[in-house]
Amino acid sequence: MKSVLSALVALFLVFGGISVNAQEKNIEIGVSLFPNYSIPRLTANDLIDPIFEPGFQGIGAWKPALNATVFVEYHLAEHSSIGVGLGYQNLGERSQKFDLIFAVDPVTGQPIIDPSFPTQARFISNYHHAEIPVYYKYSFGNRFYALIGASAMINITNSATSVSYYADGKKNRATSIDNLTDYKTINIAGNIGFGIDIFSTEKLTGFIQPYGQYTFLGVTKNTPINRNFIAVGLSFGMRI
């Protein structure tokens, strides 16, 4: 992830030099960060009776995520712009904590706690994508705006992390690449945002915007239970 963010910053600096010579062409270059909550919505295929669907909605819980994008905006008119970008997108989920019982006292029926074994665990899944957003933006006056668009998502890699919790407060994390699940290579998401330019100079404009995204397709292929994701958060960045 760090290498992806470094590459996006490099692209921003390169495109920034181009933007200086393109102001008269109504072109702006920008970079944005999108810290968000990635919220899974679980759906079943035709092999599972829909009556059971409410029962597995609580299997996956939200997780914090961070997306980053470099983008180009072209001003069509005084209040209208279109934009396209290239970025890194992280979706994912985490399970609820669950108890681990390795032995039970035959007299009391209570779990036997061994300090060398964890007492609880949870699993975290991360789905890493390259994202290509395309959007339309409408400005209200000089500072406020709304945008709506869609993103093509290209799956890069996927990882699974197990977190073990011990009675003495220690934690142990182990992460591995998930090569066993058949993930979709391409996905599509819808995006919406409302923002404000918080400062503006002769060459630089800073913005902040509540932003939301919904993936229309499940992330996996041919699995009984699939996952669509809602990502909500506060995006911020700069345009030059």
Beta strands, then each sheet from edge to edge (+ up, - down):
strand 1: 27-44
strand 2: 60-61
strand 3: 63-75
strand 4: 80-95
strand 5: 98-99
strand 6: 120-140
strand 7: 144-165
strand 8: 171-177
strand 9: 186-200
strand 10: 205-215
strand 11: 225-239
sheet 1: 2+ 4- 3+ 1- 11+ 10- 9+ 7- 6+ 5-
sheet 2: 2+ 4- 3+ 1- 11+ 10- 9+ 7- 8+
end
